[in-house]
Amino acid sequence: MNVSLTDDLSAFVADQLKEGGYNNQSEVVREGLRLLRARNEKLVQLRHAVAVGMADIDAGRTIPLTSEVLRDIADRAKQRVRSRKSRPA
C-alpha cells in the first residue's frame, strides 16, 4: 500500500521519528490508524448510547431533571467518592 501525505503530515511523521518514539514511518502511520480506529469505535458506542437514550425518551422512561434529582445525583457521587477513599489501597 502506498500512501501520499501532504508536506505538513510528512513533516509531522519526520518529527515523530526524530523524537525517537518510533523506529520508522510505518510505525507512525500504524499508530495514527490505531488512534483513528479507537476514536471511531468510541463514536459508535456514543451513537448507540444516544439511540438508547432517545428510545427511553420516546417510551416515556425518563424523569424530569429537577433540583431534587440533581441533589440526589450529587449526594450519590459524594458517597461513591467517600467509599473509594475508605477502601484499602
C-alpha atoms as an extended CHARMM CRD file, in Angstrom:
* protein
*
        89  EXT
         1         1  MET       CA              0.0000000000        0.0000000000        0.0000000000  PROA      1               0.0000000000
         2         2  ASN       CA              1.2880000000        3.4230000000       -0.9100000000  PROA      2               0.0000000000
         3         3  VAL       CA              0.1390000000        6.4750000000        0.9850000000  PROA      3               0.0000000000
         4         4  SER       CA              0.5810000000       10.0490000000       -0.1730000000  PROA      4               0.0000000000
         5         5  LEU       CA              0.9500000000       12.6240000000        2.5870000000  PROA      5               0.0000000000
         6         6  THR       CA              0.7680000000       16.3780000000        2.4680000000  PROA      6               0.0000000000
         7         7  ASP       CA              4.0060000000       18.2000000000        3.2080000000  PROA      7               0.0000000000
         8         8  ASP       CA              2.6550000000       19.0870000000        6.6370000000  PROA      8               0.0000000000
         9         9  LEU       CA              1.8630000000       15.4630000000        7.5390000000  PROA      9               0.0000000000
        10        10  SER       CA              5.1550000000       14.2620000000        6.1180000000  PROA      10              0.0000000000
        11        11  ALA       CA              6.9880000000       16.7680000000        8.3210000000  PROA      11              0.0000000000
        12        12  PHE       CA              4.9670000000       15.5800000000       11.3110000000  PROA      12              0.0000000000
        13        13  VAL       CA              5.9970000000       11.9710000000       10.6480000000  PROA      13              0.0000000000
        14        14  ALA       CA              9.6200000000       13.0630000000       10.3470000000  PROA      14              0.0000000000
        15        15  ASP       CA              9.3420000000       14.9370000000       13.6590000000  PROA      15              0.0000000000
        16        16  GLN       CA              7.9610000000       11.8480000000       15.3550000000  PROA      16              0.0000000000
        17        17  LEU       CA             10.9220000000        9.8290000000       14.1020000000  PROA      17              0.0000000000
        18        18  LYS       CA             13.3810000000       12.4700000000       15.3090000000  PROA      18              0.0000000000
        19        19  GLU       CA             11.7980000000       12.4680000000       18.7780000000  PROA      19              0.0000000000
        20        20  GLY       CA             12.6270000000        8.7790000000       18.9810000000  PROA      20              0.0000000000
        21        21  GLY       CA              9.1990000000        7.3590000000       19.7460000000  PROA      21              0.0000000000
        22        22  TYR       CA              9.1120000000        5.3520000000       16.5300000000  PROA      22              0.0000000000
        23        23  ASN       CA             11.6040000000        3.3430000000       14.5090000000  PROA      23              0.0000000000
        24        24  ASN       CA             10.1940000000        4.0490000000       11.0530000000  PROA      24              0.0000000000
        25        25  GLN       CA              7.4620000000        5.8220000000        9.1200000000  PROA      25              0.0000000000
        26        26  SER       CA              5.2070000000        2.7630000000        9.0880000000  PROA      26              0.0000000000
        27        27  GLU       CA              5.0910000000        2.6890000000       12.8890000000  PROA      27              0.0000000000
        28        28  VAL       CA              3.9560000000        6.3200000000       12.9520000000  PROA      28              0.0000000000
        29        29  VAL       CA              1.2240000000        5.6710000000       10.3990000000  PROA      29              0.0000000000
        30        30  ARG       CA              0.0790000000        2.4740000000       12.1580000000  PROA      30              0.0000000000
        31        31  GLU       CA             -0.1960000000        4.3500000000       15.4570000000  PROA      31              0.0000000000
        32        32  GLY       CA             -2.2690000000        7.0440000000       13.7710000000  PROA      32              0.0000000000
        33        33  LEU       CA             -4.5660000000        4.4080000000       12.3040000000  PROA      33              0.0000000000
        34        34  ARG       CA             -4.9330000000        2.6790000000       15.6980000000  PROA      34              0.0000000000
        35        35  LEU       CA             -5.9490000000        6.0000000000       17.2320000000  PROA      35              0.0000000000
        36        36  LEU       CA             -8.4190000000        6.6350000000       14.4060000000  PROA      36              0.0000000000
        37        37  ARG       CA             -9.9070000000        3.1660000000       14.8860000000  PROA      37              0.0000000000
        38        38  ALA       CA            -10.2720000000        3.7500000000       18.6390000000  PROA      38              0.0000000000
        39        39  ARG       CA            -11.9520000000        7.1080000000       18.0140000000  PROA      39              0.0000000000
        40        40  ASN       CA            -14.3630000000        5.5440000000       15.5420000000  PROA      40              0.0000000000
        41        41  GLU       CA            -15.1980000000        2.7290000000       17.9710000000  PROA      41              0.0000000000
        42        42  LYS       CA            -15.8990000000        5.3190000000       20.6700000000  PROA      42              0.0000000000
        43        43  LEU       CA            -18.1690000000        7.2230000000       18.2640000000  PROA      43              0.0000000000
        44        44  VAL       CA            -20.1150000000        4.0260000000       17.5540000000  PROA      44              0.0000000000
        45        45  GLN       CA            -20.5730000000        3.4840000000       21.3050000000  PROA      45              0.0000000000
        46        46  LEU       CA            -21.6700000000        7.0950000000       21.8170000000  PROA      46              0.0000000000
        47        47  ARG       CA            -24.1430000000        6.9200000000       18.9440000000  PROA      47              0.0000000000
        48        48  HSD       CA            -25.5700000000        3.7160000000       20.4120000000  PROA      48              0.0000000000
        49        49  ALA       CA            -25.8980000000        5.3430000000       23.8490000000  PROA      49              0.0000000000
        50        50  VAL       CA            -27.6940000000        8.3160000000       22.2780000000  PROA      50              0.0000000000
        51        51  ALA       CA            -30.0420000000        5.9700000000       20.4170000000  PROA      51              0.0000000000
        52        52  VAL       CA            -30.8300000000        4.1130000000       23.6600000000  PROA      52              0.0000000000
        53        53  GLY       CA            -31.4410000000        7.4160000000       25.4140000000  PROA      53              0.0000000000
        54        54  MET       CA            -33.7100000000        8.6500000000       22.6410000000  PROA      54              0.0000000000
        55        55  ALA       CA            -35.6610000000        5.3780000000       22.7520000000  PROA      55              0.0000000000
        56        56  ASP       CA            -36.0830000000        5.8290000000       26.5070000000  PROA      56              0.0000000000
        57        57  ILE       CA            -37.3670000000        9.3630000000       25.9500000000  PROA      57              0.0000000000
        58        58  ASP       CA            -39.7780000000        8.1870000000       23.2510000000  PROA      58              0.0000000000
        59        59  ALA       CA            -41.0340000000        5.3920000000       25.5220000000  PROA      59              0.0000000000
        60        60  GLY       CA            -41.5040000000        7.7280000000       28.4770000000  PROA      60              0.0000000000
        61        61  ARG       CA            -38.8050000000        6.0620000000       30.6000000000  PROA      61              0.0000000000
        62        62  THR       CA            -37.3810000000        9.3470000000       31.8430000000  PROA      62              0.0000000000
        63        63  ILE       CA            -37.8840000000       11.6560000000       34.7980000000  PROA      63              0.0000000000
        64        64  PRO       CA            -37.7240000000       15.4480000000       34.8000000000  PROA      64              0.0000000000
        65        65  LEU       CA            -34.3490000000       16.8970000000       35.7760000000  PROA      65              0.0000000000
        66        66  THR       CA            -35.2680000000       18.8660000000       38.8770000000  PROA      66              0.0000000000
        67        67  SER       CA            -33.1420000000       20.4160000000       41.6080000000  PROA      67              0.0000000000
        68        68  GLU       CA            -34.0560000000       17.4730000000       43.8250000000  PROA      68              0.0000000000
        69        69  VAL       CA            -32.8460000000       14.9610000000       41.2410000000  PROA      69              0.0000000000
        70        70  LEU       CA            -29.5990000000       16.9020000000       40.7840000000  PROA      70              0.0000000000
        71        71  ARG       CA            -29.0170000000       16.9580000000       44.5630000000  PROA      71              0.0000000000
        72        72  ASP       CA            -29.6340000000       13.2080000000       44.7070000000  PROA      72              0.0000000000
        73        73  ILE       CA            -27.1050000000       12.6250000000       41.9260000000  PROA      73              0.0000000000
        74        74  ALA       CA            -24.5370000000       14.8230000000       43.6890000000  PROA      74              0.0000000000
        75        75  ASP       CA            -25.1420000000       13.0480000000       47.0180000000  PROA      75              0.0000000000
        76        76  ARG       CA            -24.6680000000        9.6230000000       45.4340000000  PROA      76              0.0000000000
        77        77  ALA       CA            -21.4650000000       10.7960000000       43.7350000000  PROA      77              0.0000000000
        78        78  LYS       CA            -20.1020000000       12.0890000000       47.0470000000  PROA      78              0.0000000000
        79        79  GLN       CA            -20.9320000000        8.7650000000       48.7030000000  PROA      79              0.0000000000
        80        80  ARG       CA            -19.0370000000        6.8980000000       45.9800000000  PROA      80              0.0000000000
        81        81  VAL       CA            -16.0010000000        9.1300000000       46.4340000000  PROA      81              0.0000000000
        82        82  ARG       CA            -16.0660000000        8.6210000000       50.2020000000  PROA      82              0.0000000000
        83        83  SER       CA            -16.4010000000        4.8390000000       49.8490000000  PROA      83              0.0000000000
        84        84  ARG       CA            -13.4660000000        4.7170000000       47.4260000000  PROA      84              0.0000000000
        85        85  LYS       CA            -11.3040000000        6.7630000000       49.7870000000  PROA      85              0.0000000000
        86        86  SER       CA            -12.1100000000        4.4470000000       52.6910000000  PROA      86              0.0000000000
        87        87  ARG       CA            -11.0650000000        1.2990000000       50.7820000000  PROA      87              0.0000000000
        88        88  PRO       CA             -7.5940000000       -0.0760000000       51.4840000000  PROA      88              0.0000000000
        89        89  ALA       CA             -5.1890000000        0.5240000000       48.6110000000  PROA      89              0.0000000000
